[in-house]
Amino acid sequence: MNDTTSLPTLPDRLSSDPRSPHHVEEIFEHNIGILLNGKERFDVEEYCISEGWVRVPSHKAMDRRGHPLMLTVKGKVEAFYS
């Protein structure tokens, strides 16, 4: 019973969009959480810890390809495994 399933380290920048160069599939096999200014956000599509921003989709606005427009929200960002 060797349980050697260690969690991969969370990168400084991560995106949930598979088309992005910052998408890492191995990390999404586990549940991750994002804190922005001390409050947990559940709608984060992309984050950058060092630059202090997260991108969240707008509710109704779409781009010309049918994807939601992303809003950048700035603040203190923390990522963790939940």
C-alpha positions as semicolon CSV with decimal commas, in nm:
position;residue;x (nm);y (nm);z (nm)
1;M;0,000;0,000;0,000
2;N;0,236;0,265;-0,118
3;D;0,037;0,582;-0,162
4;T;0,282;0,808;-0,343
5;T;0,027;1,036;-0,506
6;S;0,186;1,372;-0,444
7;L;0,013;1,681;-0,568
8;P;0,189;1,879;-0,842
9;T;0,300;2,226;-0,742
10;L;0,064;2,501;-0,848
11;P;0,216;2,728;-1,114
12;D;0,234;3,106;-1,094
13;R;-0,008;3,134;-1,387
14;L;-0,278;2,883;-1,477
15;S;-0,568;2,878;-1,721
16;S;-0,864;2,642;-1,741
17;D;-0,896;2,699;-2,117
18;P;-0,732;2,406;-2,303
19;R;-0,639;2,641;-2,592
20;S;-0,419;2,851;-2,363
21;P;-0,042;2,793;-2,333
22;H;-0,087;2,823;-1,954
23;H;-0,319;2,520;-1,933
24;V;-0,173;2,225;-1,736
25;E;-0,398;1,918;-1,753
26;E;-0,236;1,733;-1,457
27;I;-0,338;2,005;-1,212
28;F;-0,706;1,985;-1,307
29;E;-0,719;1,620;-1,198
30;H;-0,738;1,762;-0,843
31;N;-0,969;2,024;-0,692
32;I;-0,808;2,366;-0,666
33;G;-0,936;2,684;-0,506
34;I;-0,859;3,051;-0,563
35;L;-0,866;3,322;-0,299
36;L;-0,888;3,681;-0,421
37;N;-0,839;3,938;-0,144
38;G;-0,920;3,671;0,116
39;K;-1,249;3,557;-0,044
40;E;-1,285;3,233;-0,235
41;R;-1,389;3,272;-0,599
42;F;-1,556;2,989;-0,788
43;D;-1,575;3,149;-1,135
44;V;-1,203;3,198;-1,210
45;E;-1,091;3,098;-1,561
46;E;-0,728;3,213;-1,533
47;Y;-0,502;3,354;-1,262
48;C;-0,154;3,498;-1,213
49;I;-0,021;3,513;-0,858
50;S;0,288;3,729;-0,922
51;E;0,097;3,997;-1,116
52;G;-0,204;3,982;-0,881
53;W;-0,501;3,926;-1,113
54;V;-0,769;3,675;-1,204
55;R;-0,985;3,655;-1,515
56;V;-1,353;3,578;-1,480
57;P;-1,612;3,544;-1,757
58;S;-1,870;3,817;-1,805
59;H;-2,228;3,705;-1,761
60;K;-2,381;3,792;-2,097
61;A;-2,122;3,949;-2,328
62;M;-1,972;3,720;-2,591
63;D;-1,689;3,766;-2,836
64;R;-1,730;3,703;-3,208
65;R;-1,643;3,334;-3,167
66;G;-1,912;3,278;-2,903
67;H;-1,680;3,264;-2,602
68;P;-1,759;3,482;-2,298
69;L;-1,559;3,802;-2,261
70;M;-1,309;3,791;-1,976
71;L;-1,294;4,055;-1,705
72;T;-0,966;4,107;-1,519
73;V;-1,000;4,157;-1,145
74;K;-0,691;4,269;-0,953
75;G;-0,596;4,194;-0,595
76;K;-0,401;3,950;-0,378
77;V;-0,430;3,603;-0,536
78;E;-0,372;3,274;-0,354
79;A;-0,412;2,927;-0,507
80;F;-0,455;2,609;-0,302
81;Y;-0,565;2,247;-0,328
82;S;-0,902;2,188;-0,166
